[in-house]
Amino acid sequence: MTMNSTVALEGGTTAPSTDGAPQPTFTPAPKPQSDGRSFAIASFVIGLASIVSGWTLVAPVVGLILGVLALRRETPERTLALWGVWMNAAILALVAIMLVFGIGLLIFGLMAGTIY
């Protein structure tokens, strides 16, 4: 004679029991919410700090990467991520222009100093 009873499980669900022993059911753990919100905020803050304090190379690169990651994760803070990307890209462009201009002046100065 087999007993067909139900066993109450965690969360209010039940599983049929054929021999009186409870049948375990496993539910996967919930996926952590990584919506990129913190990446968007960090990109925006790094962009502002780069403009205000004049950080030159490392900070805008990090801010640009964080902003792109936030946009790829379809964050609800899309506006902050876009502002962060634009500010960091603008600072990187200014650094590149200044670097080219500075190297040009250095070369011109070295050449002008050798010719009398």
Secondary structure, DSSP 8 states (H G I E B T S, - for coil): ----EEEE-TTS-EEEESSSS--------------SHHHHHHHHHHHHHHHHH---SHHHHHHHHHHHHHHHTT-S-HHHHHHHHHHHHHHHHHHHHHHHHHHHHHHHHHHHHH--
